[in-house]
Amino acid sequence: MTTYADQLAAIASQLAPIGAAADTTIAMQNTENVGLTAEAATLTAQVATLTAELAALQATPPVVVIPPVVTPPPSVTPIVFVDTDFESSSTFAQAVAPLYGPGKLTTSPVASGTQAVEQDSPAGGSTNYLSYRFANNAPLTTRNPNGVFIRFSVALDQAMLDNARTSGQCKLFLGRYLDWNSTPGAVAPNSQPGCLMLGVGEAFFGEGGTLANQIVAAMDDNIVIVPGSPTGVVMTALQYVKIQVWVMRDPATNTGYCKLWIWDPATAAYVLKVDVTHVDDAVYKICRNSDGPYDHFYAMLPTPYANVAGKCYTDRVKIANFFIPD
C-alpha cells in the first residue's frame, strides 16, 4: 500500500529537475544582468565624453581652412600662366618671357636642363628680380576659385649668403601690387598688403645665430613672422631649393590663405612648412579684395636688398591655379 510518504517522495523527485532548471535559468539571468549593467556603465561614460567634446567644440568653433587641390574641380578651368625652364632661347629676354627683369642666362648652376637665370647684385645692393604680372581681373588673381600656385627653384652663391647673414637680406619670393598706369614695373603707392614673403638674412632674424642662412617666411604686411617659420631649411651655396607658394583671397569674408611647401630631397616630396588662414585685422592682411584697372598683383622672385652683394639663380618657374607636381 502506498503511503503519503511515498507519494510525497514521488512528487519531490518530479519537482527536483524543475527546481534545478529554474536555478540554472535564474543564474543565467543574473549573469546577463551583470553584463548589461557593465555595458550600460560603459555607454554612459562614452556619452559623458562626447558631451564634453561637443561643449568644447561649441565654445571654440574650428577654423575652416580651404585646402588647395592637386587637380582643379570641374568648376575651375585649369590655367597655366607661366611654365619655363629658360631653355627656349639663348637670348635672355626671349628665354625668360613672359617673366621680365634684369639678368643673364647661365649654364651653371642649373636646376634642370642647360640654362638658368643669374642675377648679379653689385656692392651696395640692388633690387634685381624676375617678375610676373597678372592681367587685370584675369584670372581674378588671388581671388581665383582655386587660388594661385607659384613654383620655382632658387640658389644663392656664398657671397650672397655671407653678406645677407651679416647685413641686409635676400628675398626669395615676394607678392605685391603694381600700378600699371605709371612706369611698367613701378611699385604702386598702395602695393601692400602683399602675400607671403620668403627670405634669408640679418633683416629677418638678426645677425648670425642659429638661423643663419635659414629660410624665413613672413607676411609682407607689417612683416609678421608666421607659424611654421623659421622653416628649418638652410640654404647652401649654389644648391637649388625647390619652393612652391599658394595664396588665395576670399573677399566675402575678408580672409586670406597662404601655404608654403619646400622640397625635401630625403623623401623626394614637397613638405608643407607654412599653412596660414587669417581674417583681416590691425596686425596684418593677406593680399586684398580687388584688382583695379591700374592695380595688378605680381610675383617677384629672388631680389637682393639693403646693401647685399652676391648672386641669385632662378630656374624651373611655373605659375598656375592648381598644385604643381615636381
C-alpha positions as CSV (number, residue, x, y, z in Angstrom):
1,M,0.0,0.0,0.0
2,T,1.3,3.4,-1.0
3,T,1.7,5.7,1.9
4,Y,1.6,9.5,2.0
5,A,5.4,9.5,2.4
6,D,5.8,7.5,-0.7
7,Q,3.6,9.9,-2.6
8,L,5.5,12.9,-1.3
9,A,8.8,11.3,-2.3
10,A,7.5,10.7,-5.8
11,I,6.3,14.3,-6.1
12,A,9.7,15.6,-4.7
13,S,11.5,13.5,-7.3
14,Q,9.4,15.1,-10.1
15,L,10.0,18.6,-8.7
16,A,13.7,18.3,-8.4
17,P,14.6,18.6,-12.1
18,I,12.2,21.5,-12.4
19,G,13.9,23.3,-9.5
20,A,17.3,22.7,-10.9
21,A,16.3,24.1,-14.3
22,A,14.8,27.1,-12.5
23,D,18.0,27.7,-10.6
24,T,20.0,27.5,-13.8
25,T,17.7,30.0,-15.6
26,I,18.0,32.4,-12.7
27,A,21.8,32.1,-12.7
28,M,21.9,32.8,-16.4
29,Q,19.7,35.8,-16.0
30,N,21.8,37.2,-13.2
31,T,24.9,36.8,-15.3
32,E,23.2,38.5,-18.2
33,N,22.1,41.3,-16.0
34,V,25.6,41.9,-14.7
35,G,26.8,42.1,-18.4
36,L,24.1,44.6,-19.3
37,T,24.9,46.7,-16.3
38,A,28.6,46.9,-17.2
39,E,27.7,47.7,-20.8
40,A,25.3,50.5,-19.6
41,A,28.1,51.9,-17.5
42,T,30.4,52.0,-20.5
43,L,27.9,53.7,-22.7
44,T,27.1,56.3,-20.0
45,A,30.9,57.1,-19.8
46,Q,31.1,57.5,-23.6
47,V,28.1,59.8,-23.6
48,A,29.8,61.9,-21.0
49,T,32.9,62.1,-23.0
50,L,31.1,63.0,-26.3
51,T,29.1,65.7,-24.4
52,A,32.3,67.2,-23.1
53,E,33.9,67.2,-26.6
54,L,30.8,68.8,-28.1
55,A,30.8,71.5,-25.4
56,A,34.5,72.3,-26.2
57,L,33.8,72.5,-30.0
58,Q,30.8,74.8,-29.4
59,A,33.0,77.0,-27.1
60,T,35.7,77.3,-29.8
61,P,34.4,76.9,-33.3
62,P,37.0,75.3,-35.6
63,V,38.6,77.5,-38.3
64,V,37.6,76.2,-41.7
65,V,40.6,76.1,-44.0
66,I,40.1,75.9,-47.7
67,P,42.7,73.4,-49.0
68,P,44.3,73.7,-52.4
69,V,43.7,70.8,-54.6
70,V,46.1,69.0,-56.9
71,T,43.6,68.9,-59.8
72,P,41.1,71.8,-60.2
73,P,37.5,70.8,-59.6
74,P,35.1,70.9,-62.6
75,S,34.1,74.4,-61.7
76,V,37.6,75.7,-62.1
77,T,39.2,75.9,-65.5
78,P,42.9,74.9,-65.3
79,I,45.1,77.8,-66.1
80,V,48.9,77.8,-66.6
81,F,50.2,81.4,-66.6
82,V,54.0,80.6,-66.8
83,D,55.9,77.4,-67.5
84,T,59.6,77.9,-68.3
85,D,63.0,76.4,-67.6
86,F,64.7,79.1,-69.7
87,E,65.7,76.6,-72.4
88,S,63.7,78.1,-75.2
89,S,66.3,80.6,-76.4
90,S,69.9,81.8,-76.0
91,T,68.6,85.4,-75.8
92,F,67.8,86.4,-72.3
93,A,64.5,88.3,-72.9
94,Q,63.1,85.5,-75.1
95,A,64.2,82.8,-72.7
96,V,62.5,84.4,-69.6
97,A,59.3,85.6,-71.3
98,P,56.6,86.1,-70.0
99,L,58.7,86.9,-67.0
100,Y,60.7,90.1,-67.1
101,G,63.6,91.7,-65.3
102,P,67.3,92.2,-65.4
103,G,69.8,89.3,-65.5
104,K,71.5,86.9,-67.8
105,L,71.5,83.3,-68.8
106,T,74.0,80.9,-67.2
107,T,74.9,77.3,-67.6
108,S,75.9,76.8,-64.0
109,P,74.4,76.1,-61.6
110,V,71.1,74.9,-63.1
111,A,68.2,73.0,-61.5
112,S,67.4,71.2,-64.8
113,G,68.4,71.4,-68.5
114,T,71.3,73.6,-69.5
115,Q,70.3,77.2,-68.7
116,A,69.1,79.2,-65.7
117,V,68.9,82.9,-64.8
118,E,71.7,84.6,-63.0
119,Q,71.2,88.0,-61.3
120,D,74.3,89.8,-60.0
121,S,73.8,92.3,-57.2
122,P,76.8,94.7,-57.1
123,A,78.3,96.2,-54.0
124,G,75.7,98.4,-52.4
125,G,72.9,96.0,-53.2
126,S,70.1,96.3,-55.8
127,T,66.6,95.3,-56.4
128,N,67.2,93.0,-59.4
129,Y,64.5,90.4,-59.7
130,L,62.4,88.3,-62.1
131,S,58.7,89.1,-62.0
132,Y,55.4,88.1,-63.4
133,R,52.4,90.4,-63.5
134,F,48.8,89.1,-63.7
135,A,46.5,90.7,-66.2
136,N,43.7,92.8,-64.7
137,N,41.0,90.6,-63.3
138,A,42.1,87.6,-65.3
139,P,42.2,85.2,-63.5
140,L,41.0,87.3,-60.7
141,T,44.5,86.9,-59.3
142,T,44.4,85.6,-55.8
143,R,40.6,85.5,-55.9
144,N,40.7,82.7,-58.4
145,P,38.4,79.9,-57.0
146,N,41.4,77.7,-56.5
147,G,44.0,80.4,-55.7
148,V,47.4,80.9,-57.4
149,F,50.3,78.5,-57.1
150,I,53.9,79.6,-57.8
151,R,56.7,77.1,-58.1
152,F,60.3,77.9,-58.6
153,S,63.9,76.7,-57.9
154,V,66.3,79.2,-56.3
155,A,70.0,79.2,-55.4
156,L,72.4,81.8,-53.9
157,D,76.2,82.0,-54.1
158,Q,78.4,82.1,-51.0
159,A,78.9,85.8,-51.1
160,M,75.2,86.4,-51.0
161,L,74.7,84.1,-48.1
162,D,77.5,85.6,-46.2
163,N,76.6,89.2,-46.8
164,A,72.9,88.7,-46.1
165,R,73.7,86.9,-42.9
166,T,75.6,89.9,-41.5
167,S,73.7,92.9,-43.0
168,G,70.6,93.2,-45.1
169,Q,68.5,90.4,-46.7
170,C,67.8,88.5,-49.8
171,K,64.2,87.9,-50.6
172,L,63.5,84.6,-52.3
173,F,59.8,85.5,-53.1
174,L,57.6,88.5,-52.7
175,G,54.0,89.1,-53.9
176,R,52.8,92.7,-54.2
177,Y,50.7,95.0,-56.3
178,L,51.8,97.3,-59.1
179,D,50.4,100.5,-60.6
180,W,50.5,99.8,-64.3
181,N,49.2,103.3,-65.1
182,S,52.6,104.6,-64.3
183,T,56.0,103.3,-65.5
184,P,55.7,99.5,-66.1
185,G,57.2,97.7,-63.2
186,A,56.8,100.6,-60.8
187,V,55.5,99.7,-57.4
188,A,52.1,101.1,-56.6
189,P,51.8,103.5,-53.7
190,N,49.3,101.0,-52.2
191,S,51.4,98.0,-53.0
192,Q,50.7,96.4,-49.6
193,P,49.3,94.3,-48.2
194,G,51.0,91.7,-50.3
195,C,51.2,88.0,-49.5
196,L,53.8,85.6,-48.3
197,M,57.4,86.9,-48.3
198,L,60.4,84.5,-48.1
199,G,64.0,85.3,-47.5
200,V,67.3,84.8,-45.7
201,G,69.4,87.4,-44.0
202,E,70.0,89.6,-41.0
203,A,66.9,91.6,-41.6
204,F,64.7,88.6,-40.9
205,F,66.3,87.1,-37.8
206,G,69.2,89.3,-36.6
207,E,72.9,88.9,-37.3
208,G,74.3,85.4,-37.2
209,G,73.0,82.9,-34.7
210,T,71.3,79.6,-35.3
211,L,69.1,80.9,-38.0
212,A,71.9,81.9,-40.3
213,N,71.0,81.1,-44.0
214,Q,67.7,79.6,-42.9
215,I,64.6,80.3,-45.0
216,V,62.2,82.5,-43.1
217,A,58.5,83.2,-44.0
218,A,56.7,86.4,-43.1
219,M,53.6,88.3,-44.2
220,D,54.5,91.3,-46.4
221,D,52.1,93.4,-44.4
222,N,53.8,94.6,-41.2
223,I,56.5,91.9,-41.6
224,V,54.9,89.4,-39.3
225,I,56.8,86.1,-38.9
226,V,54.2,83.4,-39.5
227,P,53.6,80.0,-37.8
228,G,55.9,77.3,-39.3
229,S,58.8,79.8,-39.6
230,P,61.7,79.7,-39.5
231,T,61.3,76.7,-41.8
232,G,64.3,74.7,-40.7
233,V,65.6,74.7,-44.3
234,V,69.1,76.0,-44.5
235,M,70.5,77.2,-47.9
236,T,73.9,76.0,-49.0
237,A,75.9,77.9,-51.6
238,L,74.9,77.1,-55.3
239,Q,72.5,74.4,-54.2
240,Y,69.0,74.8,-55.5
241,V,66.0,74.8,-53.2
242,K,62.6,73.9,-54.8
243,I,59.8,76.1,-53.4
244,Q,56.0,76.3,-54.0
245,V,53.8,79.0,-52.7
246,W,49.9,79.1,-52.7
247,V,47.9,82.2,-51.9
248,M,44.1,82.8,-52.1
249,R,41.8,85.5,-51.1
250,D,38.1,85.4,-50.1
251,P,36.8,88.9,-50.4
252,A,33.4,88.0,-49.0
253,T,34.9,87.2,-45.6
254,N,38.0,89.4,-45.7
255,T,40.1,86.3,-45.3
256,G,43.5,85.4,-46.8
257,Y,45.0,82.0,-47.2
258,C,48.6,81.0,-47.9
259,K,50.8,77.9,-47.9
260,L,54.4,77.2,-48.4
261,W,56.0,73.9,-49.5
262,I,59.7,73.2,-49.7
263,W,61.1,70.1,-51.5
264,D,62.7,67.6,-49.2
265,P,65.4,65.6,-51.2
266,A,65.4,62.8,-48.5
267,T,61.7,62.0,-49.1
268,A,61.5,63.3,-52.7
269,A,58.3,65.2,-51.8
270,Y,57.1,68.7,-51.1
271,V,56.8,69.3,-47.3
272,L,54.2,71.8,-46.1
273,K,56.0,74.4,-43.9
274,V,53.5,77.2,-43.6
275,D,49.7,77.0,-43.6
276,V,48.0,80.2,-42.6
277,T,44.3,81.2,-42.7
278,H,43.9,84.8,-41.5
279,V,40.9,87.2,-41.2
280,D,42.0,90.8,-41.7
281,D,42.9,92.6,-38.5
282,A,45.0,95.5,-37.4
283,V,48.2,93.3,-37.4
284,Y,48.2,92.2,-41.0
285,K,46.2,91.1,-44.0
286,I,47.0,88.5,-46.7
287,C,46.5,90.2,-50.1
288,R,43.4,92.3,-50.7
289,N,40.0,92.1,-52.2
290,S,40.3,93.9,-55.5
291,D,42.4,94.4,-58.6
292,G,41.6,97.8,-60.1
293,P,42.3,98.9,-63.6
294,Y,45.8,100.1,-62.6
295,D,46.4,97.8,-59.7
296,H,47.8,94.4,-60.5
297,F,49.1,91.6,-58.4
298,Y,52.6,90.4,-59.3
299,A,55.0,87.7,-58.2
300,M,58.6,88.7,-57.6
301,L,61.4,86.1,-57.5
302,P,64.9,86.5,-55.9
303,T,65.8,90.0,-55.0
304,P,68.9,91.1,-53.0
305,Y,68.1,94.1,-50.9
306,A,69.7,96.5,-48.5
307,N,73.4,96.6,-49.3
308,V,73.7,92.9,-50.1
309,A,76.2,91.9,-52.8
310,G,76.2,88.5,-54.4
311,K,74.5,86.3,-57.0
312,C,71.0,84.8,-57.2
313,Y,70.0,81.9,-59.5
314,T,66.5,81.0,-60.6
315,D,65.2,78.0,-62.6
316,R,62.0,76.0,-63.4
317,V,59.4,78.6,-62.9
318,K,55.7,77.6,-63.2
319,I,52.6,79.6,-62.1
320,A,49.1,78.0,-62.3
321,N,45.8,77.8,-60.5
322,F,46.4,74.3,-59.3
323,F,49.1,72.5,-57.2
324,I,52.2,71.9,-59.4
325,P,53.9,68.5,-59.0
326,D,57.6,68.4,-59.3
